[in-house]
Amino acid sequence: MASTLIDPSTLPLTTIDSAIVNNKDDPVKLACVNWYGAHMDRFAVNGLDKVHIDEIAADIATNFNCVRLVFSLEGFYKDPMVADDVLSANPQLQGMTSMEVFDATVQALADAGVMIILNNHTSDAIWCCSDDDGNGLWHNASYNEEDWLNALIQMTYRYKNQPMVIGNDLRNEIRSDNQEGLYPTWGSGQASTDWLMSATNAGNKILKVNPNHLIFVEAMNYALSVEPLIQKSLHLDIPHRVVFSIHWYNMDFDFT
């Protein structure tokens, strides 16, 4: 598969009906890949112990035009030093913190012509996902909703001057949190579980920082339950910014 890298002069992207378009209203197909790892307890994207960061970014650019770049709230707030062995193929990054390596990852992708979507994957620095991992909602015992909102806002500020960062995927795979005994709702008005309410609030706060960003809102229950999004849509203060996202796995799921 070969991708067509976007001309940066045609950014930012917006939406028209069901299409994502550039600033000339031409349709743009996002061919994205996850760059996994920065949300876990190594606190850096995977592969930096094997290959130079610029080589990975260039390889991505031969097949994809964007990356969903994942992070945890723990990595953002604690910002620990990344172990040297995690960065053994990138000695220039050794001695950096989690967020400094994240910065370098964003820059390498941007230099390769690849668009970046910021994704808060988890609260704690752990593998994702299950109903029992304590990270099913956008808040948990370690990080409350204000922590989540502040991290999204600060990450938007951090890359506001990098046009290749095109948006925010607000949270990965909203689902039940058995540790807290909570399950997500859509439009219920219950502040602790209403993903529609919280996603709307987060999207509007992000757009106050960067009105050019796309706001990616994942469906609930591992991003599979699309019906609530169809029945009651999400509207932001700045129109033509919302992108609904579902995850389609090659497994036997009930997509209801």
Secondary structure, DSSP 8 states (H G I E B T S, - for coil): -------GGG---EEETTEEE-TTS-B----EEEE--TTSTT-S-TTTTTS-HHHHHHHHHTT-SEEEEEEEHHHHHH--B--GGGGTT-GGGTT-BHHHHHHHHHHHHHHTT-EEEEEEEESSSS----TTSS-SSS--SSS-HHHHHHHHHHHHHHTTT-TTEEEEE--S----BTTTTB--BSS---TTTBHHHHHHHHHHHHHHH-TT-EEEEE-HHHHTB-HHHHHS----SSSS-EEEE----SS-----
